[in-house]
Amino acid sequence: MTPPSDLDSATMPASTTDLEQETKTEGNQDWENNYLNELPGEVEMSLFDHLEELRQRIFYSLIAVLISVVGCFIAVKPIVQLLEVPAQGVKFLQLAPGEYFFVSLKVAGYSGLLLASPFILYQIIQFVLPGLTRRERRLVAPIVLGSTVLFAAGLVFAYLALIPAALKFFINYGADVVEQLWSIDRYFEFVLLLLFSTGLAFQIPVIQLLLGALGIVSSKQMLAGWRYVILGGVVLGAVLTPSTDPLTQSLLAGAVLGLYFGGIAAVKLIGK
């Protein structure tokens, strides 16, 4: 019996073992995809049950905000003094009866909302978690952690860089013409808006990572629109900044652009 030639060996079908291994690999991939796309926390609930759960979680969140606001109002004086530090010794005036009282309410409201935000975020996660697949649940912890860290970084950046730069510009601009006596209400409106708008602007990389992880937008697509991003960053810096000075707007626009391109690098690192 003659042995098979090289041509016969090349045209022979793959061995049974190879076919079984390939089928097993495909089966494992299908099983993994099905497993990741399952809803482990899915519970049959009617529309009224969902609405009732939503109502309860909103109620709990409001109670947490109320408690935090009351606590911050009791200790509002140190918070006000801390926010006055970037003003570099400028004197504040109460231009109307009760102006400082309403400023205290405003400061306590923003501070209380900030303190209650982890509990509010927990309530949101608990409400949407049963409707998330295992694949989507993997994104929850990194997104929450990244969002928290970036928001805190935005507050620090605004407090240490943006607010002092803006106030220094205004003080130096009219130093030889007018005496620096500011309305306490207008000052805190400026500071609080700049703090929270900067914190929100620092969420850009989190949004980019979420879009990249879900396969909606790739890092190449994000980078391709860099011209529009620069224009959008300038516009965003002008919109989010409560002042009209170019220095503050430029600093915020530069931070937004840096965050955007940093987000592109992060999306690239996860292979998207």
C-alpha positions in Angstrom: 0.0 0.0 0.0 1.6 3.3 -1.1 2.0 6.1 1.4 0.0 9.3 0.7 1.8 12.0 -1.3 2.4 15.5 0.0 -0.4 16.7 -2.2 -2.8 14.3 -0.7 -1.7 15.3 2.8 -2.3 19.0 2.0 -5.8 18.4 0.7 -6.8 16.2 3.6 -9.4 17.7 5.9 -8.4 18.9 9.4 -8.2 16.2 12.0 -11.1 15.4 14.2 -9.2 16.8 17.2 -8.7 20.2 15.6 -12.4 20.4 14.6 -13.4 19.5 18.1 -11.1 22.1 19.6 -12.4 24.8 17.3 -16.0 23.9 18.0 -15.2 23.9 21.7 -13.6 27.4 21.5 -16.5 28.8 19.6 -18.9 27.3 22.1 -17.0 28.8 25.0 -17.1 32.2 23.3 -20.8 31.9 22.7 -21.3 30.8 26.3 -19.2 33.7 27.6 -21.1 36.2 25.5 -24.5 34.8 26.6 -23.3 34.9 30.2 -22.2 38.5 30.0 -25.4 39.6 28.3 -27.6 38.0 31.0 -29.6 40.1 33.5 -28.7 38.5 36.8 -30.8 41.0 38.9 -33.8 40.9 36.6 -37.0 40.9 38.6 -40.5 40.9 37.2 -42.1 44.2 38.3 -45.0 46.1 37.0 -44.9 49.7 35.9 -46.5 50.8 39.2 -43.9 48.9 41.1 -41.1 50.7 39.2 -42.7 54.0 39.9 -43.2 53.2 43.6 -39.5 52.2 43.9 -38.5 55.4 42.0 -40.6 57.5 44.4 -39.0 55.9 47.4 -35.5 56.4 46.2 -36.2 60.0 45.3 -37.7 60.5 48.8 -34.7 59.0 50.5 -32.4 61.2 48.4 -34.3 64.3 49.3 -34.1 63.4 53.0 -30.4 62.9 52.7 -30.0 66.3 51.0 -32.2 68.0 53.6 -30.1 66.5 56.5 -26.8 67.5 54.8 -28.0 71.0 54.0 -29.1 71.5 57.7 -25.8 70.2 58.9 -23.9 72.5 56.6 -26.0 75.5 57.6 -25.2 74.9 61.2 -21.5 74.9 60.3 -21.7 77.4 57.5 -19.3 80.0 58.9 -16.1 77.9 58.4 -17.3 77.0 54.9 -17.8 80.7 54.1 -14.4 81.6 55.5 -12.8 78.9 53.4 -14.4 80.2 50.2 -13.3 83.7 51.0 -9.6 82.8 51.1 -9.1 83.2 47.3 -10.4 86.8 47.5 -7.0 87.8 49.0 -8.2 90.0 51.8 -10.9 91.9 49.8 -13.6 93.4 52.1 -17.2 92.1 51.6 -20.3 94.2 52.0 -23.8 93.3 52.9 -25.7 95.6 50.5 -29.2 94.6 51.7 -30.8 93.3 54.9 -30.5 89.5 55.2 -28.0 89.3 52.3 -25.5 87.2 54.3 -28.3 85.0 55.6 -29.4 84.1 52.0 -25.7 83.6 51.1 -25.4 81.2 54.0 -28.5 79.3 52.7 -26.9 79.2 49.2 -23.6 77.9 50.5 -25.3 75.4 52.7 -27.4 74.2 49.8 -24.4 73.6 47.5 -22.4 72.0 50.2 -25.2 69.8 51.4 -25.9 68.6 47.8 -22.2 67.8 47.5 -22.1 65.9 50.7 -25.3 64.0 49.9 -24.2 63.1 46.3 -22.6 59.7 47.2 -25.9 58.6 48.8 -27.9 60.0 45.8 -25.5 58.1 43.4 -26.0 54.9 45.4 -29.8 55.2 45.1 -29.5 55.8 41.3 -27.2 52.7 41.0 -29.6 50.5 43.0 -32.5 51.6 40.8 -30.9 50.9 37.5 -28.7 47.9 38.5 -31.4 45.2 38.0 -31.7 46.3 34.4 -28.0 46.0 33.6 -26.3 43.0 32.1 -23.1 41.5 33.6 -21.1 43.2 30.9 -22.6 46.6 31.8 -22.2 46.0 35.5 -18.4 45.7 35.0 -18.4 49.4 34.0 -20.3 50.7 37.1 -17.5 50.6 39.6 -14.8 52.2 37.3 -17.3 54.9 36.2 -18.4 55.8 39.7 -14.8 55.9 41.0 -13.5 57.9 38.0 -16.4 60.3 38.1 -15.9 60.9 41.9 -12.2 61.5 41.6 -12.5 63.8 38.6 -15.3 65.8 40.2 -13.1 66.3 43.3 -10.2 67.2 41.0 -12.3 69.8 39.3 -13.3 71.4 42.6 -9.6 71.5 43.6 -8.5 72.9 40.2 -11.2 75.6 40.4 -10.4 76.6 44.0 -6.6 76.6 43.6 -6.2 77.9 40.0 -9.3 79.3 38.3 -10.8 81.4 41.1 -7.5 83.0 42.2 -6.6 83.7 38.6 -9.9 85.4 37.9 -10.0 87.4 41.1 -6.4 88.5 40.6 -7.3 89.7 37.2 -10.2 91.7 38.4 -8.3 93.2 41.4 -5.3 94.3 39.4 -7.4 95.7 36.6 -9.1 98.3 38.7 -6.7 98.6 41.6 -5.7 102.2 40.8 -9.2 103.3 40.1 -11.7 101.8 42.5 -11.5 100.4 46.0 -12.1 96.7 46.3 -15.4 96.4 48.2 -17.5 93.5 46.9 -21.0 92.3 47.4 -20.9 89.1 49.3 -23.8 87.7 47.4 -22.3 88.3 44.0 -18.9 86.9 45.1 -20.4 83.6 46.3 -22.6 83.3 43.3 -19.4 83.6 41.2 -17.4 81.1 43.3 -20.0 78.5 43.6 -21.0 78.5 40.0 -17.3 78.2 38.9 -16.7 75.4 41.3 -19.5 73.2 40.2 -19.3 74.0 36.5 -15.6 73.0 36.6 -16.5 69.8 38.5 -19.0 69.0 35.8 -16.5 69.8 33.0 -14.1 67.3 34.5 -16.5 64.5 33.7 -15.5 64.5 30.1 -13.1 61.5 30.3 -15.7 59.4 32.1 -18.2 60.0 29.3 -15.5 59.2 26.7 -14.6 55.9 28.5 -18.2 54.9 28.7 -18.8 55.6 25.0 -15.6 53.7 24.1 -16.3 50.7 26.3 -19.8 50.3 24.8 -18.4 50.5 21.3 -20.4 53.7 20.4 -17.3 55.8 19.5 -13.7 54.7 19.0 -10.6 56.6 20.0 -9.8 57.2 16.3 -13.2 58.8 15.8 -12.7 61.0 18.8 -9.3 62.1 17.6 -10.6 62.8 14.1 -12.8 65.6 15.3 -10.0 67.5 17.1 -10.8 70.7 15.3 -14.4 70.7 16.5 -13.2 69.8 20.0 -10.9 72.8 20.2 -13.8 75.1 19.1 -16.2 73.4 21.5 -13.6 73.6 24.4 -13.3 77.4 23.8 -17.1 77.8 23.7 -17.5 75.6 26.8 -15.0 77.6 28.7 -16.8 80.8 27.9 -20.2 79.3 28.8 -19.3 77.6 32.0 -17.2 80.5 33.3 -19.4 83.0 35.2 -16.9 85.8 34.6 -16.0 87.4 31.3 -12.3 87.7 31.7 -10.2 85.9 29.0 -7.8 84.4 31.5 -10.3 82.3 33.4 -12.0 81.2 30.2 -8.6 80.2 28.7 -7.7 78.2 31.8 -11.0 76.3 31.8 -10.9 75.7 28.0 -7.3 74.4 28.3 -8.3 72.1 31.1 -11.3 70.8 29.1 -9.1 70.1 26.0 -6.5 68.4 28.2 -9.2 66.2 29.7 -10.6 65.3 26.3 -7.3 64.2 24.8 -6.5 62.4 28.0 -9.8 60.6 27.6 -8.8 59.6 24.1 -5.6 58.1 25.5 -7.6 56.2 28.1 -10.0 54.8 25.5 -7.0 53.8 23.4 -5.5 51.9 26.4 -8.6 49.8 26.8 -8.3 48.8 23.1 -11.2 50.8 21.7 
